[in-house]
Amino acid sequence: MRKVYDHLERLVEIPENPERIVSLVPSITETLFAFGLEGRIAGRTRYCIAPPEAKEVPVVGGTKDVKAEKILSLRPDLILAEKEETPRELVERLEKEVPLYVADVENFEEGIRLIRDLGEITGKRERAEEILSALEKEYARFREEREGIGRKVFERGKRGQESLTVAYLIWRKPNMAAGSSTFIDAMLRQMGLKNVFAGRQRYPVVSEAELQAAKPDLLFLSSEPYPFSPKHREEFQRMLPDSRIHFVDGAIFSWYGVRMLQAPSYFIRLLSEIVNPL
């Protein structure tokens, strides 16, 4: 058995090479497949749909309505959960019978740590380091391009700012925004944008008046968990007539793990769309 600390600093004893893994986190499931562990994934949530091959894995429920009995019936030797999405009572029930690792990724550095940890606990250290090496190269290239785009914003005198401000909505009626201590906020900072709700924790409900008072240069409407679409543009444009609205890929902003590799090229395209009309 291997002893490791999870993101909650819980000491967890895990088999050297777990053979029956249940993942309750879509981004972790995707990362396990990237590690080449498809034959060792015994269960997933209904939201674990990437890559397409994941759909062949037995479903144990949603994220918050997972059934402990269903998970245990799969005879797992490792369960991977997430602090916010996996109910605490479920964690407490399962950890009595099965090694259970809880992730809690609130920033970019913790996303890096998770990839390394997953490589460690699944016996895929080499593959994890390959992904981390690719991440380092992609983000170094991205930061160089981002600096060039940032200079264009400054040179064109966008309200005298060196960075544009943004509000990122994840839900509608009520409107909920990404605040601080979220992976979304960390990715917005990777883009060089200033989150107008960074002073508020997690995912605050924000009123129309609060959005208007924040006066964001940009409004990002995410594709998940609420599926914003172009039909919502008029509603928010009336609310924020001076903000530019962009519909963004929610998985790019909120899925840590191997999905982080897709972010740099996506961010460059998005930043180019943003800066060109300035």
VOPAGU-2260 file (C-alpha; in pm, 1 decimal, decimal comma):
REM VOPAGU-2260
SITE   aa  ch    i         X         Y         Z
SITE  MET   A    0       0,0       0,0       0,0
SITE  ARG   A    1     110,9     359,0     -70,1
SITE  LYS   A    2      34,9     639,7     173,9
SITE  VAL   A    3     -44,9     977,6      18,7
SITE  TYR   A    4    -204,3    1303,1     129,3
SITE  ASP   A    5    -499,9    1423,2     -75,6
SITE  HIS   A    6    -593,2    1790,4    -127,8
SITE  LEU   A    7    -770,1    1799,6     209,1
SITE  GLU   A    8    -449,6    1676,8     377,0
SITE  ARG   A    9    -613,2    1343,6     458,0
SITE  LEU   A   10    -367,8    1053,7     472,7
SITE  VAL   A   11    -497,1     786,8     234,6
SITE  GLU   A   12    -361,5     433,4     192,6
SITE  ILE   A   13    -385,6     332,2    -173,3
SITE  PRO   A   14    -288,3       5,9    -347,1
SITE  GLU   A   15      36,4      25,7    -545,2
SITE  ASN   A   16    -149,1     -13,5    -876,3
SITE  PRO   A   17    -525,9      18,5    -827,6
SITE  GLU   A   18    -714,8    -199,2   -1074,0
SITE  ARG   A   19   -1075,0     -86,6   -1019,5
SITE  ILE   A   20   -1102,1     291,9   -1005,1
SITE  VAL   A   21   -1428,2     482,8    -966,4
SITE  SER   A   22   -1403,4     849,0   -1068,1
SITE  LEU   A   23   -1668,8    1094,8    -953,4
SITE  VAL   A   24   -1509,6    1391,8   -1134,5
SITE  PRO   A   25   -1542,7    1442,8   -1512,9
SITE  SER   A   26   -1205,0    1612,8   -1554,9
SITE  ILE   A   27   -1031,7    1339,1   -1354,6
SITE  THR   A   28   -1200,9    1069,2   -1561,3
SITE  GLU   A   29   -1072,0    1236,8   -1876,9
SITE  THR   A   30    -722,3    1250,8   -1728,7
SITE  LEU   A   31    -729,1     881,6   -1635,1
SITE  PHE   A   32    -805,1     798,1   -1997,2
SITE  ALA   A   33    -515,8    1020,5   -2105,1
SITE  PHE   A   34    -296,8     811,9   -1874,6
SITE  GLY   A   35    -403,2     499,0   -2065,7
SITE  LEU   A   36    -605,5     358,8   -1774,7
SITE  GLU   A   37    -927,5     284,6   -1963,8
SITE  GLY   A   38    -912,7     -83,7   -1867,5
SITE  ARG   A   39    -893,8       1,7   -1497,9
SITE  ILE   A   40   -1183,5     250,8   -1470,4
SITE  ALA   A   41   -1473,7      64,9   -1311,4
SITE  GLY   A   42   -1724,2     347,3   -1267,4
SITE  ARG   A   43   -1800,1     712,1   -1352,6
SITE  THR   A   44   -2070,4     975,9   -1317,1
SITE  ARG   A   45   -2314,8    1047,7   -1598,9
SITE  TYR   A   46   -2126,7    1373,9   -1657,2
SITE  CYS   A   47   -1799,5    1192,9   -1726,1
SITE  ILE   A   48   -1842,2    1195,7   -2103,9
SITE  ALA   A   49   -1488,5    1272,1   -2223,6
SITE  PRO   A   50   -1327,2    1112,5   -2404,2
SITE  PRO   A   51   -1608,7     937,9   -2596,6
SITE  GLU   A   52   -1481,3     598,9   -2475,6
SITE  ALA   A   53   -1575,4     698,4   -2120,7
SITE  LYS   A   54   -1940,5     642,7   -2209,7
SITE  GLU   A   55   -1873,1     267,5   -2208,5
SITE  VAL   A   56   -1788,6     276,5   -1835,4
SITE  PRO   A   57   -2073,2     192,7   -1589,9
SITE  VAL   A   58   -2251,8     498,2   -1444,2
SITE  VAL   A   59   -2293,2     535,3   -1066,8
SITE  GLY   A   60   -2514,2     845,7   -1073,5
SITE  GLY   A   61   -2467,0    1218,8   -1119,6
SITE  THR   A   62   -2218,4    1404,7    -902,8
SITE  LYS   A   63   -2436,0    1500,2    -607,5
SITE  ASP   A   64   -2679,7    1207,8    -636,7
SITE  VAL   A   65   -2430,4     922,6    -648,7
SITE  LYS   A   66   -2540,7     603,3    -473,4
SITE  ALA   A   67   -2286,6     451,8    -233,4
SITE  GLU   A   68   -2428,2     103,0    -282,7
SITE  LYS   A   69   -2388,7     130,5    -659,4
SITE  ILE   A   70   -2023,9     232,2    -620,9
SITE  LEU   A   71   -1945,8     -44,7    -371,6
SITE  SER   A   72   -2113,7    -303,9    -594,0
SITE  LEU   A   73   -1838,6    -235,0    -849,7
SITE  ARG   A   74   -1574,8    -352,1    -597,1
SITE  PRO   A   75   -1347,6     -46,5    -637,0
SITE  ASP   A   76   -1000,1     -35,1    -484,8
SITE  LEU   A   77    -977,8     344,7    -532,7
SITE  ILE   A   78   -1237,8     621,3    -546,7
SITE  LEU   A   79   -1155,6     969,5    -675,7
SITE  ALA   A   80   -1383,6    1248,1    -553,7
SITE  GLU   A   81   -1398,9    1628,5    -539,7
SITE  LYS   A   82   -1456,7    1844,7    -232,7
SITE  GLU   A   83   -1729,8    2068,9    -372,5
SITE  GLU   A   84   -1910,3    1825,9    -601,3
SITE  THR   A   85   -1905,1    1507,5    -392,3
SITE  PRO   A   86   -2138,4    1526,0     -89,0
SITE  ARG   A   87   -1950,0    1507,7     238,6
SITE  GLU   A   88   -2176,8    1236,3     377,4
SITE  LEU   A   89   -2099,7    1019,3      74,1
SITE  VAL   A   90   -1725,5    1066,3     126,0
SITE  GLU   A   91   -1760,2     975,5     493,5
SITE  ARG   A   92   -1961,4     665,0     403,7
SITE  LEU   A   93   -1726,3     539,1     132,5
SITE  GLU   A   94   -1392,6     614,1     297,5
SITE  LYS   A   95   -1473,7     358,6     567,9
SITE  GLU   A   96   -1457,2      79,7     309,3
SITE  VAL   A   97   -1247,3     197,7      12,2
SITE  PRO   A   98    -937,9     419,1     -27,8
SITE  LEU   A   99   -1080,5     758,1    -129,5
SITE  TYR   A  100    -879,1    1053,5    -259,8
SITE  VAL   A  101   -1046,0    1396,3    -253,2
SITE  ALA   A  102    -932,8    1669,5    -494,8
SITE  ASP   A  103    -984,9    2039,5    -428,3
SITE  VAL   A  104    -844,0    2245,9    -715,8
SITE  GLU   A  105    -889,0    2620,0    -671,4
SITE  ASN   A  106    -589,9    2750,2    -865,5
SITE  PHE   A  107    -350,9    2668,0   -1146,8
SITE  GLU   A  108     -78,8    2527,9    -920,7
SITE  GLU   A  109    -322,9    2284,5    -759,4
SITE  GLY   A  110    -420,5    2169,1   -1109,5
SITE  ILE   A  111     -54,9    2086,4   -1173,3
SITE  ARG   A  112     -30,9    1905,8    -840,6
SITE  LEU   A  113    -338,9    1697,4    -919,3
SITE  ILE   A  114    -190,8    1564,1   -1243,7
SITE  ARG   A  115     125,6    1466,6   -1058,3
SITE  ASP   A  116     -72,6    1308,8    -773,4
SITE  LEU   A  117    -289,1    1107,6   -1012,8
SITE  GLY   A  118      24,3     977,3   -1181,9
SITE  GLU   A  119     164,2     879,9    -844,6
SITE  ILE   A  120    -140,3     698,7    -709,6
SITE  THR   A  121    -223,9     512,5   -1031,4
SITE  GLY   A  122     130,9     401,5   -1115,2
SITE  LYS   A  123     149,2     635,3   -1416,7
SITE  ARG   A  124     420,7     876,2   -1299,9
SITE  GLU   A  125     600,4     880,4   -1635,7
SITE  ARG   A  126     284,8     961,9   -1832,0
SITE  ALA   A  127     192,4    1234,1   -1582,0
SITE  GLU   A  128     534,1    1395,6   -1621,2
SITE  GLU   A  129     498,5    1385,2   -2001,2
SITE  ILE   A  130     171,6    1577,6   -1971,8
SITE  LEU   A  131     323,8    1824,7   -1725,7
SITE  SER   A  132     619,4    1883,0   -1957,5
SITE  ALA   A  133     381,7    1952,2   -2246,5
SITE  LEU   A  134     184,0    2189,5   -2023,8
SITE  GLU   A  135     496,3    2384,2   -1934,4
SITE  LYS   A  136     585,8    2431,0   -2300,0
SITE  GLU   A  137     232,7    2525,0   -2408,4
SITE  TYR   A  138     184,2    2782,7   -2134,2
SITE  ALA   A  139     529,9    2935,2   -2187,0
SITE  ARG   A  140     443,1    2986,7   -2554,1
SITE  PHE   A  141      99,5    3117,7   -2461,0
SITE  ARG   A  142     236,0    3372,6   -2212,5
SITE  GLU   A  143     463,2    3518,6   -2477,7
SITE  GLU   A  144     170,3    3562,8   -2715,8
SITE  ARG   A  145     -50,8    3692,7   -2436,1
SITE  GLU   A  146     200,1    3965,3   -2353,0
SITE  GLY   A  147     187,5    4086,2   -2712,8
SITE  ILE   A  148    -190,9    4098,8   -2704,2
SITE  GLY   A  149    -180,6    4275,7   -2366,4
SITE  ARG   A  150      41,2    4547,8   -2510,0
SITE  LYS   A  151    -214,4    4609,7   -2783,7
SITE  VAL   A  152    -483,4    4664,8   -2521,5
SITE  PHE   A  153    -263,0    4913,5   -2337,4
SITE  GLU   A  154    -146,8    5093,3   -2652,9
SITE  ARG   A  155    -502,5    5139,3   -2774,0
SITE  GLY   A  156    -589,3    5309,3   -2445,5
SITE  LYS   A  157    -874,0    5091,5   -2327,3
SITE  ARG   A  158    -985,6    5317,1   -2038,4
SITE  GLY   A  159    -619,5    5354,7   -1943,2
SITE  GLN   A  160    -603,6    4992,0   -1829,0
SITE  GLU   A  161    -328,5    4739,1   -1876,7
SITE  SER   A  162    -584,2    4458,1   -1852,4
SITE  LEU   A  163    -948,7    4420,4   -1943,9
SITE  THR   A  164   -1210,4    4343,3   -1679,7
SITE  VAL   A  165   -1446,8    4047,8   -1707,5
SITE  ALA   A  166   -1751,9    3897,9   -1540,1
SITE  TYR   A  167   -1787,5    3521,8   -1590,2
SITE  LEU   A  168   -2139,9    3381,2   -1544,7
SITE  ILE   A  169   -2200,7    3011,6   -1480,6
SITE  TRP   A  170   -2577,2    3027,9   -1415,7
SITE  ARG   A  171   -2890,3    3223,8   -1502,9
SITE  LYS   A  172   -3194,7    3304,4   -1288,9
SITE  PRO   A  173   -3032,8    3363,4   -1052,6
SITE  ASN   A  174   -2719,1    3494,8   -1217,3
SITE  MET   A  175   -2417,1    3329,9   -1058,9
SITE  ALA   A  176   -2061,1    3440,8   -1125,2
SITE  ALA   A  177   -1719,6    3286,2   -1074,7
SITE  GLY   A  178   -1545,1    3454,5    -783,8
SITE  SER   A  179   -1215,9    3394,1    -609,2
SITE  SER   A  180   -1088,8    3051,2    -497,2
SITE  THR   A  181   -1215,5    2894,6    -820,6
SITE  PHE   A  182   -1027,0    2732,8   -1104,7
SITE  ILE   A  183   -1223,5    2957,4   -1342,1
SITE  ASP   A  184   -1079,5    3267,9   -1175,0
SITE  ALA   A  185    -731,7    3115,8   -1202,5
SITE  MET   A  186    -778,0    3060,1   -1575,8
SITE  LEU   A  187    -908,5    3413,6   -1625,7
SITE  ARG   A  188    -586,2    3534,9   -1463,7
SITE  GLN   A  189    -389,8    3309,7   -1697,1
SITE  MET   A  190    -555,0    3502,8   -1979,1
SITE  GLY   A  191    -442,1    3830,5   -1825,1
SITE  LEU   A  192    -797,6    3941,0   -1746,9
SITE  LYS   A  193    -922,5    4098,1   -1423,3
SITE  ASN   A  194   -1224,6    3927,1   -1270,8
SITE  VAL   A  195   -1462,5    4195,3   -1139,1
SITE  PHE   A  196   -1598,7    3949,1    -880,6
SITE  ALA   A  197   -1261,7    3822,6    -758,8
SITE  GLY   A  198   -1331,5    3988,8    -424,4
SITE  ARG   A  199   -1614,3    3743,9    -356,9
SITE  GLN   A  200   -1576,1    3378,9    -267,4
SITE  ARG   A  201   -1659,3    3087,6    -493,8
SITE  TYR   A  202   -1981,7    3135,5    -696,4
SITE  PRO   A  203   -2181,7    3433,4    -566,2
SITE  VAL   A  204   -2531,4    3521,2    -684,0
SITE  VAL   A  205   -2505,9    3865,8    -843,9
SITE  SER   A  206   -2798,4    4095,5    -910,1
SITE  GLU   A  207   -2852,8    4297,9   -1226,5
SITE  ALA   A  208   -2758,8    4609,9   -1028,0
SITE  GLU   A  209   -2432,4    4447,4    -913,3
SITE  LEU   A  210   -2341,2    4350,3   -1267,9
SITE  GLN   A  211   -2412,0    4701,9   -1389,7
SITE  ALA   A  212   -2212,7    4856,3   -1104,2
SITE  ALA   A  213   -1915,0    4630,6   -1184,6
SITE  LYS   A  214   -1906,1    4767,0   -1544,2
SITE  PRO   A  215   -1704,9    4478,8   -1690,6
SITE  ASP   A  216   -1539,4    4534,5   -2026,7
SITE  LEU   A  217   -1628,6    4175,2   -2109,0
SITE  LEU   A  218   -1906,7    3937,2   -2013,0
SITE  PHE   A  219   -1828,9    3567,1   -2053,0
SITE  LEU   A  220   -2132,7    3337,7   -2071,9
SITE  SER   A  221   -2025,3    2980,0   -2011,9
SITE  SER   A  222   -2145,9    2669,4   -2191,0
SITE  GLU   A  223   -2166,8    2482,8   -1857,3
SITE  PRO   A  224   -2308,0    2417,4   -1606,3
SITE  TYR   A  225   -2581,5    2644,9   -1746,0
SITE  PRO   A  226   -2590,4    2617,7   -2125,8
SITE  PHE   A  227   -2582,1    2984,6   -2224,8
SITE  SER   A  228   -2636,5    3034,7   -2596,8
SITE  PRO   A  229   -2666,5    3322,8   -2846,2
SITE  LYS   A  230   -3038,0    3353,6   -2763,6
SITE  HIS   A  231   -2933,9    3508,4   -2429,5
SITE  ARG   A  232   -2725,8    3783,2   -2588,4
SITE  GLU   A  233   -3004,4    4040,9   -2614,1
SITE  GLU   A  234   -3102,8    3993,5   -2248,6
SITE  PHE   A  235   -2751,3    4061,4   -2120,5
SITE  GLN   A  236   -2670,0    4329,6   -2375,9
SITE  ARG   A  237   -2965,9    4532,8   -2249,0
SITE  MET   A  238   -2833,8    4485,5   -1898,6
SITE  LEU   A  239   -2473,1    4573,2   -1991,9
SITE  PRO   A  240   -2483,4    4789,7   -2306,5
SITE  ASP   A  241   -2113,0    4882,5   -2284,9
SITE  SER   A  242   -1983,4    4528,3   -2227,5
SITE  ARG   A  243   -1876,3    4292,7   -2502,2
SITE  ILE   A  244   -2036,4    3951,4   -2470,6
SITE  HIS   A  245   -1855,0    3627,5   -2551,4
SITE  PHE   A  246   -1989,0    3274,3   -2527,2
SITE  VAL   A  247   -1708,7    3058,2   -2392,6
SITE  ASP   A  248   -1626,6    2689,2   -2354,0
SITE  GLY   A  249   -1696,1    2618,0   -1988,5
SITE  ALA   A  250   -1491,8    2297,7   -1984,0
SITE  ILE   A  251   -1179,1    2486,3   -2090,1
SITE  PHE   A  252   -1217,9    2722,5   -1794,8
SITE  SER   A  253   -1331,8    2476,8   -1528,4
SITE  TRP   A  254   -1187,8    2133,6   -1610,3
SITE  TYR   A  255    -844,9    2082,5   -1460,8
SITE  GLY   A  256    -625,3    1784,4   -1546,2
SITE  VAL   A  257    -535,5    1697,9   -1903,9
SITE  ARG   A  258    -796,4    1947,2   -2037,1
SITE  MET   A  259    -552,6    2219,9   -1928,5
SITE  LEU   A  260    -349,4    2132,2   -2239,6
SITE  GLN   A  261    -627,3    2263,1   -2464,8
SITE  ALA   A  262    -653,3    2600,3   -2291,5
SITE  PRO   A  263    -354,8    2794,2   -2435,2
SITE  SER   A  264    -458,4    2768,5   -2800,9
SITE  TYR   A  265    -821,8    2839,0   -2707,2
SITE  PHE   A  266    -721,0    3143,6   -2501,8
SITE  ILE   A  267    -514,4    3285,4   -2788,4
SITE  ARG   A  268    -811,6    3258,8   -3024,9
SITE  LEU   A  269   -1043,4    3415,5   -2767,9
SITE  LEU   A  270    -803,2    3699,2   -2684,3
SITE  SER   A  271    -755,2    3771,2   -3054,2
SITE  GLU   A  272   -1133,2    3800,1   -3096,5
SITE  ILE   A  273   -1147,6    4032,5   -2796,8
SITE  VAL   A  274    -862,8    4266,3   -2888,7
SITE  ASN   A  275    -925,7    4311,4   -3260,8
SITE  PRO   A  276   -1226,5    4546,8   -3231,4
SITE  LEU   A  277   -1061,8    4763,9   -2962,2
